[in-house]
Amino acid sequence: MAHLSKSRIVGLCVLLVAVIVLCGGIAWQATRPKPVQTVTVTGYLGGEKTGLFDDPQFRTLATDAGLDVSYRKAGSLDMMDADRSGMDYLFPSSRAAAEYGKAKGVDVSRQDIVFNSPIVVYTYRQVADGLCSTGLMSKDDSGVYRLDMAKVVEAMQQDRSWADVGWATGYGAFHIESTDPVKSNSGNEYAALLATVMNGGTPATVDSVNRDLPALQTIFRKSGWMETSSEDSFSQFLTLGVGSKPMMVGYESQILDLAATQPDTYAQVKNDLVIAYPTPTVWSTHVFIALDDKGGKLLDLMRSDNVRKLAWERHGFRSANYTGTDGISRFHVPGTIDQVQQVVELPPNDAMQTLINGLKNQ
């Protein structure tokens, strides 16, 4: 057999390598995962959850699930009255909002509670110390502040001033700021809590709401103009300071989110800001409502362990998967507690509707 020339040997080697590369490329093309087709999903979102939806880690999880998620910020009750054309989901902050929507004709059949947050009250050190001196607030040995809601309601009904309740430099009547109770959930749940306290600690009924409605209307009139977004309200509280907003109703998650995602901002307010747990308080249940199949895909993502882990660790939203195993101490926020024990249930739906309509028509 004739000997191959050196040039022919080199040529054959090059050809063999080319064949191997070509075959390998064909095999890789046949076996590689097909790219996920991205679906755009949009809906109405409660303001306190915008930090989660804007989080790059959440965006990555959504992309991996084939979703491009967008939102319009809206109050939990407002979104139920808003134009839902082209919307795939609603993400309010309570079952009461979902029931309100159902009464308005919203299809809430595909829903699930994905997060929970206790309603809390934010204030400043000088206000908290003043209210502790008169018994409206207390501070235990671990540094946890609690707000006695029965005494709060009594002080409001008696039209006491800030000086009367212990904050000597406060101006005007004692009151606690909230979002608009007929548009936003935190204000709505605060109204429900007041109505329940006025009913002796038993969840308010239609009859008790009708009985106590004049007193409730008077309390909310003291606040004047109210925000419709819990996140906007919290931002204004931090920006305007103690002279403008001495106390405000919010979600526990808001301060935890601030500490985790904006540590420099939190460091500026940490020593003066106080979180107080009302006794009793109520749980805010963040209910995701899918309006169509695209919304259903996002609901599946919201139920996932990865999202719930992210929601807890970076944004302070509680869920059964993580709270209890990964304590609240991870946030290094003084005065927070793992177990919220003094809790009352929200009033039944008919009482909540009566409350909303009564405050709307004041």
Buried (B, 14 or more C-beta within 10 A) or exposed (E): EEEEEEEEEEEEEEEEEEEEEEEEEEEEEEEEEEEEEEBEBBBBBBBBBBBBBEBEBBBEBBEEBBBEBEBEBBBBBBBBBBEBEEBBBBBBBBBBBBBBBBBEEBBBEBBEBBBBBBBBBBBBEBBBBBBBEBEBBBBEEEEBBBBBBBBBBBBBBEEBBBBBBBBEEBEEBBBBBBBBBBBBBBBBBBBBBBBBBBBEEEBBBBEBBBBBBEBBBEBBEBBEEBBBBBBBBBBBBBEEEBEEBBBBBBBBBBBBBBBBBEEEEBEEBBEEBBBBBBBBBBBBBBBBBBBBEBBBBBBBBBBBEBBBBBBBBBBBBBBEBBBEEEEBEEBEBBBBBEEBEEBBEBBBBEBBBBBBEBBEEE
